[in-house]
Amino acid sequence: MYLPILVLGFYSFNNSPYSVTWKNFTLEWYAILFTDERILSALSNSLFVAFFAVSISSVLGTLMAVGLARYEFPGKSLYQGIAYLPLLIPDIAIAVSTLVCLAAFAMPLSVWTIISAHVVFCLSYIALVVSSRLNNLDPHLEEAALDLGATPVQAFIQVLLPQLMPGILSGCLLAFVLSLDDFLISSFTAGSGSNTLPMEIFSRIRTGVKPDINALSVVLIISTAIVAIIAELIRISGETKKSP
């Protein structure tokens, strides 16, 4: 399963413009990569999209998870099912439906339309992680805070939110990686001059995979793995602190 990744990493150090024969070891392609203005611009767009999409989703996702876990209201079951649909719906369906919605309201495509589309699936992932954290918390702590004179807002901010923070951070890191790596939804909702990094990679590999793209892929894989490990460590640390 990991053999293609190992082969890709191996050829990213190949001192040859083609990946069919091995010549010598070199770091030239990594040096070229970090001086490529198009790559840097696409990376900047991807980070911008991921940061704002996750920031918006973290607030909405946390409130949604708390509302579904703590309150009863008409149509709750239906809303809960709809809220997590983006986890099940194929990306192509989300991409097409978002594009149709934007066209219906005559909204021009830009980096902000990519952000709005990414919020759709980031919201569900963050809410899911926060919900799993909520299920393991003692609800009596909030009740005790209310009995001691705290307002509902104070109980949420000073009691519940600190306990949810490991889950929120873990969900945000997961959503950040998913947003950073997304190609399909971004390609449908991007405007002119708002290419993200996956879109830039796709546009280049249509004429053949070159060593600089191999190098970029290795950097992305390592960065994604590091973020995923940090998210998992934060989640485990939160569960460990909760345990007696």
N, C-alpha and C positions, 0 to 999 in steps of 0.2 A: 504493500500500500504506500509506503514511503519512498520506494525506489525512484519514482519520477522526480520527487523533490531532491533526492540525493544527486541524481544525474544533473538536474538543473543547477544545483549549487556547484557541482564539479566543473561544469562548463562555463560558469561565470568567472572562473579564474584562468580560462584558456586564452592564450595569446594568439588568437586567430579570429578573424571576423566571421567565421563559419563554425558551426557546432558539430561538424562531421569528423574532424580530425583534431587530435591534441598536439599542440606545439610546445609551448612553455608556460610556466606559471607566471601570472601577472595580476596586478591590481589596477591596471589601466582602465578597465571598464567601470570600476567603482569611482575612479577619479573623474571620468567623463560624465558619469551619471550625476554627480553632485555639482556639475557646472552646466548642465543642460537646462536652459531657461524654460523650455516647454514643460519639462518634467517638474521643475520647481514650482512653476505656475499652477500646474495641475494638482500637485501636492498641497499647495496653499489653498486651493479651492476645496479639496477634499477635507482638509482639517477644519476649514471655516464651516463647511456644511455639517460635519460630524459634531463640532463643538456646539453650534446653535441648535441642531436637531436634538442632541442629547440634553442640553440645558432645558429646553422647553418640555421635552418628554419626561425628564426627571421630576418636574413639579407636577405636571398633569398625571403622570403614572402613579406617583406616590399618593396623591389625593384620591385617585380612582381606586387604588388598592385599599386604602383606609375606608373609603366610603362603602365599598362592597363588603368589607369584612365587619364593619362596626354598625352599619345602619340597615334598616329594612325600609323598602319603598316599593310602590307598585311597579311591576315590570322588571324587578331586579334580576330574575333569572334570565330573562330575554336580553337585558342589557349586558349581563356578564358574558353570555355566549357571544354577542356581537363584539364586545370589547376585545376578545381574544381571537377573533377571526383572522386577523393579519398573520397570526402564527401558522395558520393552516392554508390560507389562500396562496396559490403560486405567485411568485413575484411578477410574472407577466400580466396576471390579472390585475394586480395592484397598479402596475405601471400604466396599463391601458385605461383603466377606470379613472385614474388620477388625471391622465392627459385629457380624456373626454370631459371631465369636470372642469378643468382649467379652460378648455376651449369653449365650454358652454357659458362661462362667465367672461370670456374674451380677455383672459389674463395673459399677458406676455410672459413667455418662458424666460427664466433667469436662474441665478443661483438660489434665489429665495423660493422658487417653485420646487427646486430639488429638496430644499430644507423641509418644506411643507409635506412633501411626499415621504421623506425619511421619518418625519415625526409619526406617521401612521404606524409603521412597524416598530420603531424604537419604543413608542409608548406601550405597546403590548408586552414587549420583552421586559421592560423595567417594572411594569405593574405585576407581571408574573413573579419576578424575583422578590419584589417587596411583599407580595401576598404570601409567598412561602415563608418569609421571615415573620410576617404577622401571625401566622398560624402557630408559631412556636413561642409567642410572647404571652405573658400573664396579663389578661385584661383587667385584673383587679388593681393593678398599679395605677391605671388611669382613674378608676373609681375612687381609690384612696386619695389621689391628688384632688379630685373634685370635692370629696368630703372634707378635705383640709382647707377648702376655700379657694382653690384655683379655678379659674374660668376654663371653659372647654378649649379655648385657644391656648391658654397657658399650659394646660395638661398635655396638649398635642405637641407644643414646641419644647417644653422642658422635660417631659416624661417619655412620650411615645417616640418622638423624632430621633433622640439620641440612640434609642434601642434599634430603630430602623436603619440607622446610618450605614452599618456594614452592608445590609441588603441593597440600599440605594446606590452606594458606591459600586458594589459588584454589578448591579444591573446597568449602571451607567457605563462602566467599562466594557461590558458585553455589547451594549447597544452602540458604543463608539466604534468598536471593531467591525460590527455588522454594517454600520453606515460608511465607514472608511473603505470597506471592501466591496460595497454594492456597485454593480455595473448596470443591470437591466433597468431598474427603476430610474436611476440617474440619467441614462441615455434617452429615456422617453420624456423626461421633464426638464432637461437642460436646454438653456437658450444659447445663442451664439456667444462664443468666448467664455463659456462657463464649464469647460471640460473638467471632469474629475480625473484622478489618477487612474482608476480602472478603465475609464473611457480612452485616455491617452495610450495606455498599454494596448488596448484592443485595436486602436487605429494604426499602431505600428506593427503589430504581429500579422496583419493581413498581407504584408509584403515579405514575411519571413521573420523568424525569431532570431534576433541578434544578441550578442553577448551582453550588451548594456541592459537589455530587457531581462536577461537571466539574472544579472546583478541586482536590478530593481526588484525582481520577484523574490530573491533571497532576502533582501532588506525588509520587504513587506512581510514575509513569512516569519522572520525573526521578531520583528516588531509586534506582530499580531500574537505570537506565542508568548512574548513577555507580558503583554497586556492581559491575556487570558490567565496566565499564571498568577499575576497580581490580583485579578478579580477573584480567583479561587482562594487565594491566601486570605483575602479580606473576608470572604464568606466563611471560611473555616475558623478564622480568628473570632468572628462575631458569635459563631455557635459555641466555641470553646469558652468564651467569656460568660455566655449565658448558662453553661452547664455548672452545676453545684460543685 
